[in-house]
């Protein structure tokens, strides 16, 4: 196994374990801002914090700073594009091969 990737053939044909390895919370941070990306079953949620003005991270600025959120989200997606198992699909990080989990499905 390389890095934090879990190849499908090492999870005893448990596609949910492989998908769970891809569905991780991720973040990107600059000196000032921090964007959290949290996958959900229906997409993903984003949270944006200003660590200079709000070091405790109590105020989500996503609605008031969509420009910063869009820039950081683009940076996160560019970074994730280097992961051989991920792709940006419909605005969220998703398995590059959407049929990969079918390899262990009954009857295949």
N, C-alpha and C positions, 0 to 999 in steps of 0.2 A: 504494500500500500504506500502511495506517495503522498506526502502532505496530509491534509485532513480529508481527502477524498476516500469514499468507500465504493470500490468497484462493485457492480451488481453481482458478480460471481462470488463475492466474499460475504454476502449477507444471507446465505443459505436460502436463496430464492425467496426472500422476504422483500417484495418491492416497497412496502411501506417503510422499511428501515432505510433503503436506498434513497427514497424520496425525502425522508426526514433528514438525511445527511445534506440534502440540497436546500431544505427549507430552514435555514438558519437566520437568526437575526444578524444583520450586518450594519455597519455604520461607516461614515466617512467624516473626517474632522479637519477643520482648518484651525488656525490660531484662535479664531473667534467663534466659529459655528460648528455645531455637531448635528449631523442628520442620522437618525435611526431609521432603519428599514426593517419592518417586521412582517414576514410573510404570514398570510392567513389562508384559510381554505378557499376564500373568494378573491384573493388578490394580495394586496399588501397595504399596510398602514405606514405612514411617514410621520416623524416627529422632528422638529427643528428647534434647537436651543442655542442661545447666545451665551457662551461661557464667560464672556467679559462682563456683560450686564447682569447675568443671572447664573452665577457659578453653581448654584444648587440644582439648576435645571428644572425649575418649577413652572416655567411659562413656555408652552409650545408655541412657537412663532410661525408655524406652517402657513396659517391663513394671512398673517400680516407681512410675511417676507417670502412670497412665492418665487421671486427672482432668485433668492439665495438657495431655496429648496430645489429649484429646477437645476441650478448649476451643480449643486452637490449630488443630486440624483444622477445627473449625467456623468459626473466623475465616477460615482459608484458603479454605474453600468459599464463604463469604459474599463474599469478595473476588472469587473466580473467577466467581461468578454474574453479575458485571458484564461478563464477556467474552462477546461475542455468539456466539462459536464453541464455547463450553464449557457443559456442564451436569453436575451431579452425578447419576450413574446407577449404581445398585448399589454405592454407597459409594465410587466413584472418579470423577475428572474424566474426562469423555468428550466426544466431538464432539456438539454439540447436535443435529445432523441425522445419525443413524447411516447414512443412505442416501446422504449427500453424495458419498462416494468412489465410489459406483456410477455417477456421472454420466460417468466416463471409462472405465468397464469395457467391454471388447469386447462388441459386440452390443447396446449400449444406445443 
